[in-house]
Amino acid sequence: MFEKLKDAYVKARYSKHYRISEEELIWLGARVEELGSAVHEVCSERLAELEAAVRR
């Protein structure tokens, strides 16, 4: 499925023949949401650490 996501990023922009099923799109969308949440959490924690270090 990750390969499908990579293909979508490149091929969907340049080929009118690229296809993805609704099921695949829903699955990938959910994974992207999870990834976004994880990245937000990690970045928020790191920013809090940096802000605490500046205050010391």
Sequence and secondary structure as in RCSB ss.txt:
>XXXX:A:sequence
MFEKLKDAYVKARYSKHYRISEEELIWLGARVEELGSAVHEVCSERLAELEAAVRR
>XXXX:A:secstr
 HHHHHHHHHHHHH TT    HHHHHHHHHHHHHHHHHHHHHHHHHHHHHHHHHH 
